[in-house]
Amino acid sequence: MREAGDMRVVIQRVSGACVLVDGKVTGRIGKGLMILAGIANGDTKTDIRWMAEKCMHLRIFENDAGKFHYSLMDVQGEILAVSQFTLFADCRRGRRPGFTDAAPPEIAAPLFDSFVDILRDSGITVATGIFGAAMEVEIHNSGPVTILIDSKEKA
């Protein structure tokens, strides 16, 4: 079992992304970040705030020298955020992953909403999918740059 407060995100730097539910676009962004966010059992609003701050200030946009120098805030990028419980897949036994470390929907949904609200309150344009829905996500990964962050990394 994972420790409490282990939110996990996969961030992809994108030139554009969109999410569809039942063939209809529910969210679309241009330059920015695609964030798949997994809420763990035991996560709190403190964990959510830490992760939101980390995502918006992570310097993964390049300067003229090609070095990661700018954050999403610096480049005035957008975010497409999608809740993703499968980030907590436990594949150590058998062939079917288990998801016992993922928070149940009644806990994860309001925490995911808080994550999105924190990002929006910072002035970032945030698009989302629909929590719990079957979604199709289209991304144009720029770089490609893909980063995994666990909130357990906080010091």
Secondary structure per residue as TSV (DSSP state, phi and psi in degrees):
chain	resnum	aa	ss	phi	psi
A	1	M	-	360.0	136.6
A	2	R	-	-73.4	159.5
A	3	E	-	-73.7	157.4
A	4	A	S	-61.7	146.8
A	5	G	S	77.0	43.7
A	6	D	-	-113.7	42.6
A	7	M	-	-50.8	146.0
A	8	R	E	-133.5	137.6
A	9	V	E	-132.2	149.3
A	10	V	E	-113.2	123.0
A	11	I	E	-110.1	131.2
A	12	Q	E	-123.3	127.9
A	13	R	E	-76.6	126.9
A	14	V	E	-128.5	154.0
A	15	S	E	-90.7	-14.3
A	16	G	E	-179.3	154.2
A	17	A	E	-160.3	154.9
A	18	C	E	-150.5	158.6
A	19	V	E	-127.2	137.8
A	20	L	E	-121.5	141.2
A	21	V	E	-126.0	125.4
A	22	D	T	52.8	38.8
A	23	G	T	77.8	1.9
A	24	K	E	-111.5	135.7
A	25	V	E	-68.9	124.5
A	26	T	E	-105.5	-15.9
A	27	G	E	-160.7	142.0
A	28	R	E	-147.8	138.3
A	29	I	E	-134.0	163.1
A	30	G	S	-96.1	-136.2
A	31	K	S	-58.1	131.9
A	32	G	E	162.2	-138.9
A	33	L	E	-126.9	134.3
A	34	M	E	-94.3	121.2
A	35	I	E	-119.1	117.6
A	36	L	E	-95.4	119.8
A	37	A	E	-116.8	123.0
A	38	G	E	-108.2	126.1
A	39	I	-	-98.9	127.2
A	40	A	B	-96.0	158.4
A	41	N	T	-55.2	133.7
A	42	G	T	90.3	-6.7
A	43	D	-	-64.7	147.1
A	44	T	-	-124.2	173.1
A	45	K	H	-63.0	-27.5
A	46	T	H	-64.5	-43.4
A	47	D	H	-63.2	-41.5
A	48	I	H	-63.8	-45.6
A	49	R	H	-62.3	-43.7
A	50	W	H	-58.3	-44.9
A	51	M	H	-67.8	-40.7
A	52	A	H	-60.7	-45.4
A	53	E	H	-62.0	-42.9
A	54	K	H	-60.7	-45.2
A	55	C	H	-63.8	-46.2
A	56	M	H	-74.5	-20.3
A	57	H	H	-109.1	0.4
A	58	L	-	-65.2	126.6
A	59	R	-	-89.8	90.7
A	60	I	-	-127.3	14.8
A	61	F	E	-106.2	137.7
A	62	E	E	-81.7	148.5
A	63	N	-	-90.0	-172.7
A	64	D	T	-64.3	-22.8
A	65	A	T	-87.6	1.6
A	66	G	S	81.7	12.0
A	67	K	-	-96.4	145.0
A	68	F	E	-64.6	112.7
A	69	H	E	-135.3	-28.7
A	70	Y	E	-110.9	146.9
A	71	S	-	-94.5	173.2
A	72	L	H	-56.4	-40.3
A	73	M	H	-62.8	-40.4
A	74	D	H	-64.8	-37.8
A	75	V	H	-95.1	2.5
A	76	Q	T	53.5	46.8
A	77	G	-	-83.9	176.6
A	78	E	E	-115.5	167.0
A	79	I	E	-127.6	136.4
A	80	L	E	-110.1	113.1
A	81	A	E	-109.7	130.9
A	82	V	E	-132.5	128.2
A	83	S	E	-68.2	137.0
A	84	Q	-	-144.3	82.6
A	85	F	G	-62.5	-23.2
A	86	T	G	-68.9	-7.7
A	87	L	G	-65.5	-14.3
A	88	F	G	-104.1	23.1
A	89	A	-	-61.2	129.1
A	90	D	B	-106.3	109.3
A	91	C	-	-109.8	19.8
A	92	R	S	-69.9	-28.7
A	93	R	S	-121.2	142.7
A	94	G	S	61.7	-157.2
A	95	R	S	-118.7	-5.0
A	96	R	S	-108.7	122.1
A	97	P	-	-67.5	148.2
A	98	G	B	-104.2	154.3
A	99	F	-	-129.2	30.2
A	100	T	T	-66.6	-20.3
A	101	D	T	-81.7	-15.0
A	102	A	B	-77.3	140.7
A	103	A	-	-66.6	144.7
A	104	P	-	-66.6	156.1
A	105	P	H	-53.0	-37.9
A	106	E	H	-67.4	-20.1
A	107	I	H	-96.9	-43.1
A	108	A	H	-66.0	-40.2
A	109	A	H	-59.2	-51.6
A	110	P	H	-66.3	-31.5
A	111	L	H	-70.2	-39.0
A	112	F	H	-62.8	-42.3
A	113	D	H	-60.1	-38.7
A	114	S	H	-63.9	-40.9
A	115	F	H	-57.4	-48.5
A	116	V	H	-64.2	-42.5
A	117	D	H	-61.6	-41.4
A	118	I	H	-61.4	-44.3
A	119	L	H	-62.9	-46.4
A	120	R	H	-64.3	-39.6
A	121	D	H	-64.0	-18.5
A	122	S	T	-86.2	1.4
A	123	G	T	93.0	6.6
A	124	I	-	-85.8	138.1
A	125	T	-	-76.1	121.5
A	126	V	E	-124.6	124.6
A	127	A	E	-105.9	154.7
A	128	T	E	-139.2	169.5
A	129	G	-	-89.7	-151.7
A	130	I	-	-120.0	120.4
A	131	F	T	-54.1	128.8
A	132	G	T	82.6	-7.8
A	133	A	S	-82.8	157.3
A	134	A	-	-76.5	121.9
A	135	M	E	-124.1	153.2
A	136	E	E	-113.2	128.6
A	137	V	E	-116.2	128.0
A	138	E	E	-111.8	124.1
A	139	I	E	-127.9	153.4
A	140	H	E	-120.3	86.9
A	141	N	E	-66.5	125.6
A	142	S	E	-98.1	115.4
A	143	G	E	133.3	-71.9
A	144	P	E	-75.0	146.5
A	145	V	E	-127.4	118.0
A	146	T	E	-135.7	126.6
A	147	I	E	-131.8	137.4
A	148	L	E	-104.7	131.2
A	149	I	E	-129.3	128.7
A	150	D	E	-104.7	138.2
A	151	S	G	-68.0	-15.5
A	152	K	G	-65.9	-12.7
A	153	E	G	-73.0	-15.8
A	154	K	-	-62.8	142.5
A	155	A	-	-110.4	360.0
